């Protein structure tokens, strides 16, 4: 999903129908919008940019579920037989990766600096050929479990990740501590 950000340039020579542009933007890809806006009102393909430029469009990638993005990137990297992958940094992702690392589903992870942003570099365990990750609680439907409702994942071979008041824990640890919470995901 893309969000279009427009910046205005003061150009009194061109009048523009903003309602037509809004309708066009809502049903078009960013590439089509850039192409349409870069044409002059007379229909010329290449126009004098300094005089007729009205908008600059910058597509911005929006991520509404960072945990699902983490799990998908990990799943895709393992399927592509990559030894490492990089994901955007967040504290919740670090907590999730710490629990996954404890059970040796991944070998290691570390924070790396990429320009002005931090990223997490995940190194996969070479012994694990297939890694299944499933998001359970989603932004549209949160799933909460009590201490007695936590079930084993794949007959004990997998782990359930629960976000408790004491941090992200494996399902067994949360049961022992007598806590429930948000059922984030399953890993097996």
Secondary structure, DSSP 8 states (H G I E B T S, - for coil): -EEEEEEE---TT----HHHHHHHHHTS-HHHHHHHHTS-TT--SS--HHHH--EEEEEEE--S-HHHHHHHHHHHHHHTT-SEEEEE--HHHHHHHHHHHHTTSEEEEEEEEETTEEEEEEEE-TT-S---EEE-SBTTB--EE-TTS---SGGGTSEEEEEETTEEEEHHHHHHHT--EEEEEEE-
